[in-house]
């Protein structure tokens, strides 16, 4: 425990608080982001429980009628960000983007509720429970094209791991001829060497335009959109979230939802092997159209422990992959293995460490009996903050911070996990 860093982390959350929601960091991300807010709630809950609940209540109040919880909620205007609400043009109030993000909300709701003694009548838990049921049904309805309980993403931004090399082959097929001109804002806030490249951004915009041009029709986007990837990260996160939601359903006595979730969990447990790549010994994202495996070990591959999937043999191979990472990384867990194509220890999700993923990986490892690895990841994460401060991400080689400074979810991870 380090009292100075505790105070600093609390200060960052307070400073990034815009009244009921928190921006990930000043300047670069001036709105409310979906999975950022879920993790931020865990941080707030350490010193202001009311504000912790409020963070995710504000997020869920932007849920669409079809059940989707959007990836960005534009509570106010800010021309320092592209693409802003006018580009998404979803017509929602409050304005939102038209895609979603990792479904970690139910897991956070369970955690906050358990910290308060597991009262099944807890009104705040019950309201968020209902929002999560609706959101998970949306995933099952629109994002399971193979019917195997895995999650298809229709934009790389949905994964949260925006420029991971896992998407390169699918993105390369995207036609950018109609994109037109636009001005990126991200590279005005942070060093361009830490952000996605221009030709990648054009593809991100082209995918967005497909959604906008079909009026954000989620059926059309899922069936005919230009980007259809089964994401290992979201598949693992949704499986975990379904398990956590089941605990809430049982506590409440909602037998119908409990049955539904039990079936979904069994389906996903069986389906997950479709992502297993025996050559690399890890779960890897796979294209829903071409069925090609990325063949890349990323930090998301290790979420298998968090999701509670894998045979003993698969776990042994995953631990071997973790062991291999320590040969090139001074800190765990890099977002991409050094030596992989396009690895770059400073460029966003092509190498840098992201503490929220490290947190989920470490939780899973501890739950599956690998306390030594869990503790090592926790210690490395704390060392990164002690060395460099509360950055968006960190180099696995030097520990230097990359991306935006004074980052909300990094502060939250200090308070709720690695600084404890
Ligand atoms: C960005 O703008 O880089 C965000 O990650 C999109 O969600």
Boltz pocket constraint, residues with backbone or C-beta under 6 A from the ligand:
constraints:
  - pocket:
      binder: B
      contacts: [[A, 28], [A, 71], [A, 82], [A, 157], [A, 160], [A, 162], [A, 186]]
      max_distance: 6.0
